[in-house]
Amino acid sequence: MKTIKVTLNSIDKVKNFVNAISKFDSDFDLVSGRYVIDAKSIMGIFSLDLSKPIELTIHDDEAYAEVAETLNTFVVEE
């Protein structure tokens, strides 16, 4: 299980993120404070505070490199 920070601060970013992550068979969670939602759920994402970066948890270590490359436009470097 690996974690990266992503930013989804616009409606278009959320739609593009969900479209990109839905192509993978692995499980993904978005964690914002005490809330954990399925990263493939567009309705769930809109229930989070999108004004700051959110943690994306990738539950498939083998797919991490491909997922990170696909989502590089959403990744926040800290």
C-alpha positions as CSV (number, residue, x, y, z in Angstrom):
1,M,0.0,0.0,0.0
2,K,1.4,3.4,-1.1
3,T,0.2,6.9,-0.6
4,I,0.6,10.0,-2.7
5,K,-0.9,13.5,-2.4
6,V,-3.1,14.8,-5.2
7,T,-5.0,18.0,-5.8
8,L,-8.5,18.0,-7.3
9,N,-9.4,21.7,-7.0
10,S,-11.7,22.0,-10.0
11,I,-14.7,20.1,-11.5
12,D,-12.7,19.2,-14.7
13,K,-9.8,17.8,-12.6
14,V,-12.2,15.6,-10.6
15,K,-13.8,14.3,-13.8
16,N,-10.4,13.6,-15.5
17,F,-9.1,12.0,-12.3
18,V,-12.0,9.6,-12.0
19,N,-11.8,8.7,-15.7
20,A,-8.0,8.0,-15.4
21,I,-8.2,6.0,-12.2
22,S,-11.2,4.0,-13.3
23,K,-9.0,2.3,-16.0
24,F,-7.2,0.4,-13.3
25,D,-8.6,-2.7,-11.6
26,S,-6.9,-2.0,-8.3
27,D,-8.5,-0.4,-5.2
28,F,-7.9,3.2,-4.4
29,D,-9.0,5.4,-1.5
30,L,-8.9,9.1,-1.0
31,V,-8.3,10.3,2.6
32,S,-9.2,13.8,3.7
33,G,-9.1,14.2,7.5
34,R,-11.2,11.5,9.0
35,Y,-13.0,10.7,5.7
36,V,-12.1,7.8,3.5
37,I,-13.9,7.4,0.2
38,D,-13.5,5.2,-2.9
39,A,-11.3,7.2,-5.4
40,K,-13.4,6.0,-8.3
41,S,-16.6,7.6,-6.8
42,I,-17.2,11.0,-8.3
43,M,-19.9,11.7,-5.8
44,G,-17.7,10.7,-3.0
45,I,-14.9,13.0,-4.1
46,F,-17.3,16.0,-4.2
47,S,-18.2,15.3,-0.6
48,L,-14.5,16.0,0.4
49,D,-12.8,19.4,1.1
50,L,-11.1,19.9,-2.3
51,S,-9.5,23.2,-1.4
52,K,-6.3,21.4,-0.1
53,P,-4.4,18.3,-1.3
54,I,-5.9,14.9,-0.6
55,E,-4.0,11.6,0.1
56,L,-4.5,8.9,-2.5
57,T,-3.9,5.4,-1.1
58,I,-3.0,2.8,-3.7
59,H,-3.7,-0.7,-2.5
60,D,-1.7,-2.5,-5.3
61,D,2.0,-2.0,-4.9
62,E,2.7,-3.7,-8.3
63,A,0.5,-1.1,-10.1
64,Y,2.0,1.9,-8.2
65,A,4.5,3.0,-10.9
66,E,1.9,2.9,-13.7
67,V,-0.7,4.7,-11.6
68,A,1.7,7.4,-10.5
69,E,2.7,8.0,-14.1
70,T,-0.9,8.2,-15.2
71,L,-1.9,10.6,-12.4
72,N,1.2,12.8,-12.5
73,T,-0.8,15.9,-13.5
74,F,-2.7,15.6,-10.2
75,V,0.3,14.8,-7.9
76,V,1.4,17.5,-5.4
77,E,5.1,17.5,-4.5
78,E,5.7,18.4,-0.8
